[in-house]
Amino acid sequence: MFADRAKIYVRSGKGGDGHVSFRREKYVPNGGPDGGDGGDGGSVIFEVDEGLNTLTDFRHIRKYCAKDGEPGNKRNCRGKNGTDIVIKVPEGTVLREEESGKIIADMSGKNRRMVLLTGGRGGNGNQHYATSTMQAPKYAQPGQPAKELNLLMELKCIADVGLVGFPNVGKSTLLSRVTNARPKIANYHFTTLNPHLGVVDMDEGGFVIADIPGLIEGASDGVGLGHDFLRHIERTRVIIHMVDAAGTEGRDPVEDIYAINKELAAYNEEIAKRPQVIGANKIDAIYDGDGEDPIKRLKEEFEPQGIQVFPISAVSGKGIKELLYAVKEKLDAIHEPPIIFEPEMIPDEVLRVSNEPFEVTYDEKEDEYVVEGPRIERMLGYTNLESEKGFAFFQKFLKDNEILDELERLGIKEGDTVRMYGLKFDYYK
């Protein structure tokens, strides 16, 4: 089964703790501090691997953790850095934060390698804290904590042209004829269960074409395998709409085009607005005297709308050259760069234990404890407090940033109210 979605957990390494120790040698009975620094934790790195084309591996292994940094040691010995973990993904993989659904990275175009989570920095040993008044410090800095994320991974094919249409209209046959792709072909509905990519070579330069598996009405609502397939057309710049012009299975080609365009628009309005051409396939199965000419009907219906109709036979190859040249012409007229999804959040910025200030005060008039500051405002902006996971993250944030300790220092009791930028919470331990 083609795998184009996966959920995984990633975690960077914790920084090693700094060490507390003092020189103790035969002739140096009162030596100074010599505690070494902790090593840095390993980072989580994503890298594009040209040899991969599915996310199958991530269905079996779902947890990826970098190594922690080693603690420092005596005699100024620094701890060893934790090993990075490099996660290889196919080109076109979009990484999202599971809770918010926000895009973190699109592993496409020039983005071949990125550090998703940096490891925690190692803590300083006690040698760094010696002063003229404190010559024997008995404390060291702990290593920074690890960062963790639950990720949704989606593979969106990298192709210039999307080949769409109802099942069994000849898309796979066309792809196998014009490219080196070899999809399995049979006379069954939904024969193609995997998006297939192929390269069309032409004198004026080639392009990548994707056979998007057969759609059905209701695909934009997730009927059948609709959502699984529609995501692969999001990057395409031109659409070839294949229809069975001969109506060999009793379908109306005009109605089919309107039905599929309706599904594309329901899924994403921008996709439906992209340039289209119609490949009116199976012309060798059209017989004279069968009534109205289906090619003429298609041209009269769609060419006034600016959509060219090309009668073709994917089996014999008739009319295919004209179709491909028209597609290449449309691609050359589009001067926009390939579609790359922009990041909507930066995990390192969101997950780090911030050094930004915050203030905890007691409002006697309202009998409420007030927590304010840029650190708090930023956290509330990216956290969905209505979900169980989001609220658990919120509680962990308050604890890690010592906000709960500050509230307790001010004397907060169970049942008291805490106010944060218009939001109010009852405090319970």
C-alpha positions as CSV (number, residue, x, y, z in Angstrom):
1,M,0.0,0.0,0.0
2,F,1.3,3.4,-0.9
3,A,2.0,5.4,2.2
4,D,1.8,9.2,1.9
5,R,0.9,10.1,5.5
6,A,2.5,9.3,8.9
7,K,2.6,10.4,12.5
8,I,5.9,10.4,14.4
9,Y,7.4,11.6,17.6
10,V,10.8,13.4,17.6
11,R,13.0,14.5,20.4
12,S,16.3,16.3,20.6
13,G,19.0,15.4,23.1
14,K,19.2,17.0,26.6
15,G,22.3,19.0,27.4
16,G,24.6,17.4,29.8
17,D,24.8,18.9,33.3
18,G,27.8,20.9,34.4
19,H,30.0,19.2,37.1
20,V,30.9,20.4,40.6
21,S,34.4,19.3,41.7
22,F,37.7,20.8,43.1
23,R,41.3,20.1,42.5
24,R,42.7,17.7,45.1
25,E,46.3,16.9,44.5
26,K,49.1,15.9,46.9
27,Y,50.7,19.4,47.1
28,V,47.5,21.4,46.3
29,P,45.2,20.6,49.3
30,N,42.9,23.6,48.6
31,G,42.7,23.7,44.8
32,G,40.1,25.7,43.0
33,P,37.0,24.5,41.2
34,D,37.7,22.2,38.2
35,G,34.2,21.0,37.2
36,G,33.8,20.5,33.5
37,D,31.0,21.6,31.2
38,G,28.3,19.3,30.0
39,G,28.1,18.2,26.4
40,D,25.5,19.6,24.0
41,G,22.5,17.3,23.2
42,G,22.1,16.0,19.7
43,S,19.8,17.7,17.2
44,V,16.9,16.3,15.1
45,I,17.7,16.8,11.4
46,F,15.5,16.1,8.3
47,E,17.1,15.4,5.0
48,V,15.7,14.7,1.5
49,D,16.6,11.3,0.1
50,E,16.2,11.0,-3.7
51,G,15.8,7.2,-3.4
52,L,12.6,7.4,-1.3
53,N,9.1,7.9,-2.7
54,T,6.8,6.9,0.1
55,L,6.6,7.3,3.9
56,T,6.2,3.5,4.5
57,D,9.2,3.3,6.9
58,F,7.5,5.8,9.3
59,R,4.5,3.4,9.7
60,H,6.8,0.9,11.4
61,I,9.2,3.2,13.4
62,R,7.4,6.2,15.0
63,K,9.8,7.4,17.6
64,Y,13.1,9.2,16.7
65,C,15.3,10.5,19.5
66,A,18.7,12.2,19.3
67,K,21.3,11.3,22.1
68,D,21.7,13.3,25.2
69,G,24.9,15.2,26.0
70,E,27.1,13.6,28.6
71,P,27.6,15.4,31.9
72,G,30.9,17.2,32.6
73,N,33.6,15.6,34.8
74,K,36.4,16.6,37.2
75,R,39.7,18.1,36.0
76,N,37.8,20.4,33.6
77,C,36.7,17.5,31.4
78,R,33.9,18.4,29.1
79,G,31.1,15.9,28.5
80,K,30.8,14.4,25.0
81,N,28.2,15.9,22.7
82,G,25.1,13.8,22.0
83,T,24.8,12.3,18.5
84,D,22.4,13.9,16.0
85,I,19.6,11.9,14.5
86,V,19.2,12.3,10.7
87,I,15.7,11.4,9.4
88,K,15.6,10.8,5.6
89,V,12.3,11.6,3.8
90,P,11.2,11.7,0.1
91,E,11.2,15.1,-1.7
92,G,7.8,16.8,-1.3
93,T,7.3,15.8,2.4
94,V,5.5,18.5,4.4
95,L,6.0,18.4,8.1
96,R,3.2,19.7,10.4
97,E,2.9,20.1,14.2
98,E,0.2,17.6,15.2
99,E,-1.7,19.7,17.7
100,S,-2.1,22.9,15.7
101,G,-1.7,21.5,12.2
102,K,0.7,24.3,11.3
103,I,3.4,23.8,8.7
104,I,6.9,23.5,10.1
105,A,8.8,22.7,6.9
106,D,8.3,21.7,3.2
107,M,11.2,19.4,2.2
108,S,11.1,20.6,-1.4
109,G,13.0,22.9,-3.7
110,K,16.2,24.2,-2.1
111,N,15.3,22.9,1.3
112,R,17.2,19.6,1.2
113,R,18.3,19.5,4.8
114,M,17.1,21.3,7.9
115,V,17.7,21.2,11.6
116,L,14.2,20.8,13.1
117,L,15.1,20.7,16.8
118,T,18.5,21.8,18.2
119,G,19.8,19.8,21.1
120,G,19.9,21.4,24.6
121,R,23.1,23.3,25.4
122,G,25.4,21.7,28.0
123,G,25.6,23.4,31.4
124,N,28.6,25.2,32.7
125,G,30.8,23.5,35.3
126,N,31.4,25.2,38.7
127,Q,34.8,26.5,37.4
128,H,32.8,29.3,35.6
129,Y,31.3,30.6,38.8
130,A,34.5,31.3,40.8
131,T,34.8,35.0,41.8
132,S,37.0,37.0,44.1
133,T,34.4,36.6,46.8
134,M,33.2,33.1,46.0
135,Q,36.4,31.0,45.3
136,A,34.8,27.6,45.9
137,P,31.3,27.6,44.2
138,K,29.5,24.4,45.0
139,Y,26.9,24.7,42.2
140,A,27.0,24.2,38.4
141,Q,24.5,24.9,35.6
142,P,22.2,22.1,34.6
143,G,22.0,21.2,30.9
144,Q,19.1,22.7,28.8
145,P,16.1,20.3,28.5
146,A,15.3,18.3,25.4
147,K,12.7,19.5,22.9
148,E,10.0,17.2,21.6
149,L,7.3,17.3,18.9
150,N,4.6,15.2,17.6
151,L,4.7,15.5,13.8
152,L,2.2,14.9,11.0
153,M,4.0,14.0,7.7
154,E,2.3,14.4,4.4
155,L,3.9,13.5,1.0
156,K,2.7,15.9,-1.8
157,C,4.0,14.8,-5.2
158,I,6.4,17.2,-7.0
159,A,5.0,17.4,-10.5
160,D,4.4,20.2,-13.1
161,V,1.3,18.5,-14.6
162,G,-1.5,16.6,-12.9
163,L,-3.4,14.0,-14.8
164,V,-7.0,13.7,-13.5
165,G,-10.2,12.1,-14.4
166,F,-12.6,9.3,-13.4
167,P,-11.3,5.8,-13.1
168,N,-10.7,3.8,-16.2
169,V,-10.5,6.7,-18.7
170,G,-6.9,5.8,-19.8
171,K,-4.7,8.0,-17.6
172,S,-2.3,5.2,-16.8
173,T,-2.1,4.1,-20.4
174,L,-1.3,7.7,-21.4
175,L,1.4,8.0,-18.7
176,S,3.1,4.8,-19.8
177,R,3.1,5.9,-23.4
178,V,4.6,9.4,-22.9
179,T,7.0,8.7,-20.0
180,N,9.2,5.9,-18.7
181,A,6.7,5.2,-15.9
182,R,5.3,1.7,-15.8
183,P,2.0,1.7,-13.9
184,K,0.0,-1.4,-13.7
185,I,-2.9,-1.2,-16.1
186,A,-6.1,-3.2,-16.0
187,N,-9.8,-2.7,-16.8
188,Y,-11.0,-2.2,-13.2
189,H,-12.2,0.8,-11.4
190,F,-9.6,2.2,-9.0
191,T,-6.9,0.1,-10.6
192,T,-4.3,2.8,-9.8
193,L,-4.0,3.1,-6.0
194,N,-0.6,4.9,-6.1
195,P,0.2,8.3,-7.7
196,H,2.7,7.6,-10.4
197,L,5.3,10.1,-11.6
198,G,6.9,10.2,-15.1
199,V,9.1,12.6,-17.0
200,V,8.0,13.7,-20.5
201,D,11.1,14.4,-22.7
202,M,10.6,16.9,-25.5
203,D,12.9,18.9,-27.8
204,E,12.1,22.1,-26.0
205,G,12.6,20.6,-22.5
206,G,10.6,18.2,-20.5
207,F,8.2,18.2,-17.6
208,V,7.1,16.0,-14.8
209,I,3.6,14.5,-15.0
210,A,1.7,12.8,-12.1
211,D,-1.1,10.3,-12.6
212,I,-3.5,11.2,-9.8
213,P,-5.6,8.1,-9.1
214,G,-9.2,8.1,-10.2
215,L,-11.5,10.4,-8.4
216,I,-15.1,10.0,-7.6
217,E,-17.9,12.4,-6.7
218,G,-17.6,13.3,-3.0
219,A,-13.7,13.0,-3.0
220,S,-13.3,16.4,-1.5
221,D,-15.3,15.3,1.5
222,G,-13.1,12.3,1.9
223,V,-15.3,9.8,0.1
224,G,-13.4,6.8,-1.2
225,L,-9.7,7.7,-1.1
226,G,-10.4,11.3,-2.1
227,H,-8.3,13.3,0.4
228,D,-5.4,10.8,0.0
229,F,-5.3,11.5,-3.7
230,L,-6.2,15.2,-3.9
231,R,-3.2,16.4,-1.9
232,H,-0.9,15.2,-4.7
233,I,-2.3,17.7,-7.1
234,E,-1.7,20.7,-4.9
235,R,1.7,21.5,-6.4
236,T,0.8,21.0,-10.1
237,R,0.7,24.0,-12.4
238,V,-1.3,22.6,-15.3
239,I,-4.0,20.0,-15.3
240,I,-4.7,17.4,-18.0
241,H,-8.3,16.4,-17.7
242,M,-8.8,12.9,-19.2
243,V,-12.3,11.7,-20.3
244,D,-13.6,8.7,-22.1
245,A,-15.0,10.5,-25.2
246,A,-16.5,7.3,-26.5
247,G,-18.5,6.8,-23.3
248,T,-17.6,3.1,-23.4
249,E,-18.8,2.6,-19.8
250,G,-22.0,4.7,-20.3
251,R,-20.6,7.9,-18.7
252,D,-21.2,11.4,-20.1
253,P,-17.8,13.1,-20.7
254,V,-19.1,16.6,-20.3
255,E,-20.8,15.7,-17.0
256,D,-17.6,14.0,-15.9
257,I,-15.5,17.1,-16.4
258,Y,-17.9,19.3,-14.5
259,A,-18.1,16.7,-11.7
260,I,-14.3,16.5,-11.2
261,N,-13.8,20.3,-11.4
262,K,-16.5,20.6,-8.7
263,E,-14.4,18.2,-6.5
264,L,-11.2,20.1,-7.2
265,A,-12.9,23.5,-6.3
266,A,-14.4,22.0,-3.1
267,Y,-11.0,20.8,-2.0
268,N,-9.0,23.9,-3.0
269,E,-10.4,26.8,-5.1
270,E,-6.9,27.7,-6.4
271,I,-6.4,24.3,-7.9
272,A,-9.6,24.5,-9.9
273,K,-8.4,27.9,-11.4
274,R,-5.2,26.5,-12.8
275,P,-4.8,26.1,-16.6
276,Q,-6.5,22.9,-17.9
277,V,-6.5,21.0,-21.2
278,I,-8.9,18.2,-22.0
279,G,-7.6,14.9,-23.3
280,A,-10.7,13.3,-25.1
281,N,-9.5,9.7,-25.0
282,K,-10.6,6.5,-26.8
283,I,-11.4,8.2,-30.1
284,D,-10.7,4.9,-31.8
285,A,-13.8,3.6,-30.1
286,I,-16.1,6.3,-31.5
287,Y,-18.2,5.0,-34.4
288,D,-19.9,7.1,-37.1
289,G,-23.7,7.1,-36.9
290,D,-23.8,6.8,-33.2
291,G,-25.6,10.2,-32.9
292,E,-24.0,13.5,-31.8
293,D,-20.2,13.8,-32.3
294,P,-18.8,13.7,-28.7
295,I,-15.6,15.6,-29.7
296,K,-17.7,18.4,-31.3
297,R,-19.9,18.5,-28.2
298,L,-16.8,18.8,-25.9
299,K,-15.3,21.6,-28.0
300,E,-18.5,23.6,-28.1
301,E,-18.9,23.2,-24.3
302,F,-15.4,24.0,-23.1
303,E,-13.4,25.9,-25.7
304,P,-15.5,29.0,-25.2
305,Q,-14.3,28.8,-21.5
306,G,-10.7,28.8,-22.7
307,I,-10.1,25.1,-22.2
308,Q,-8.7,23.4,-25.2
309,V,-9.9,19.9,-26.2
310,F,-7.6,17.4,-27.8
311,P,-9.0,14.2,-29.3
312,I,-6.5,11.4,-28.5
313,S,-6.0,7.7,-28.4
314,A,-3.7,6.6,-25.5
315,V,-3.5,3.2,-27.0
316,S,-2.4,4.1,-30.6
317,G,-0.8,7.4,-29.7
318,K,-2.9,9.5,-32.1
319,G,-3.2,13.2,-31.1
320,I,-0.9,12.8,-28.1
321,K,1.9,15.0,-29.5
322,E,-0.4,17.9,-30.0
323,L,-1.7,17.5,-26.4
324,L,1.8,17.5,-25.0
325,Y,2.9,20.6,-27.0
326,A,-0.1,22.5,-25.7
327,V,0.7,21.5,-22.1
328,K,4.3,22.6,-22.6
329,E,3.2,25.9,-24.0
330,K,1.0,26.6,-21.0
331,L,3.8,25.7,-18.6
332,D,6.2,28.0,-20.4
333,A,3.7,30.8,-20.0
334,I,3.6,30.4,-16.2
335,H,6.4,32.3,-14.7
336,E,5.7,31.5,-11.1
337,P,8.2,29.3,-9.2
338,P,7.2,25.8,-8.2
339,I,4.7,25.7,-5.3
340,I,6.6,25.4,-1.9
341,F,4.5,25.6,1.3
342,E,5.8,28.3,3.6
343,P,6.5,27.5,7.3
344,E,3.9,28.7,9.8
345,M,5.9,28.0,12.9
346,I,9.5,27.5,14.0
347,P,9.7,24.7,16.6
348,D,13.0,26.0,18.2
349,E,11.4,29.4,18.8
350,V,8.2,27.9,20.2
351,L,9.7,25.1,22.4
352,R,12.7,26.8,23.9
353,V,12.6,27.7,27.6
354,S,12.5,31.5,27.0
355,N,14.6,34.2,28.5
356,E,11.9,36.8,27.8
357,P,10.6,38.5,30.9
358,F,7.3,37.8,32.6
359,E,5.6,39.3,35.6
360,V,3.3,37.7,38.2
361,T,1.3,40.1,40.4
362,Y,-1.8,40.1,42.6
363,D,-4.7,42.3,41.7
364,E,-6.4,43.1,45.0
365,K,-9.3,44.9,43.4
366,E,-10.3,41.9,41.3
367,D,-8.9,39.3,43.8
368,E,-7.0,37.7,40.9
369,Y,-3.4,36.7,40.2
370,V,-2.2,38.2,36.9
371,V,0.5,36.7,34.7
372,E,1.8,38.9,31.9
373,G,4.7,39.4,29.5
374,P,5.8,38.6,25.9
375,R,6.7,35.0,26.9
376,I,3.1,34.4,28.0
377,E,1.5,36.2,25.2
378,R,3.5,34.3,22.6
379,M,2.7,30.9,24.1
380,L,-1.0,31.6,24.2
381,G,-0.9,32.5,20.5
382,Y,0.2,29.1,19.4
383,T,-1.5,26.8,21.9
384,N,-5.0,25.4,21.5
385,L,-6.2,25.3,25.1
386,E,-9.5,23.7,24.2
387,S,-7.8,20.4,23.4
388,E,-6.5,18.0,26.0
389,K,-3.0,17.9,24.5
390,G,-2.9,21.6,24.2
391,F,-3.9,22.2,27.8
392,A,-1.3,19.6,29.0
393,F,1.4,21.5,27.0
394,F,0.2,24.8,28.6
395,Q,0.6,23.3,32.1
396,K,4.0,22.0,31.3
397,F,5.0,25.4,30.0
398,L,4.0,27.1,33.2
399,K,6.0,24.6,35.2
400,D,9.2,24.6,33.1
401,N,9.3,28.4,33.1
402,E,8.9,28.5,36.9
403,I,5.6,30.5,36.7
404,L,3.9,28.1,39.0
405,D,6.7,28.6,41.6
406,E,6.2,32.4,41.4
407,L,2.5,32.1,41.9
408,E,3.0,29.9,45.0
409,R,5.6,32.4,46.3
410,L,2.9,35.1,46.2
411,G,0.6,32.8,48.3
412,I,-1.8,31.4,45.7
413,K,-4.3,28.8,47.1
414,E,-6.4,26.2,45.4
415,G,-9.5,27.7,43.8
416,D,-7.9,31.1,43.3
417,T,-8.2,32.8,39.9
418,V,-5.3,33.4,37.5
419,R,-5.7,35.8,34.6
420,M,-3.6,35.8,31.5
421,Y,-4.5,38.2,28.6
422,G,-8.3,37.9,29.0
423,L,-8.2,34.2,29.8
424,K,-9.1,33.1,33.4
425,F,-8.2,29.8,35.1
426,D,-8.9,28.3,38.5
427,Y,-5.7,27.2,40.2
428,Y,-5.5,23.6,41.4
429,K,-2.3,21.7,42.3
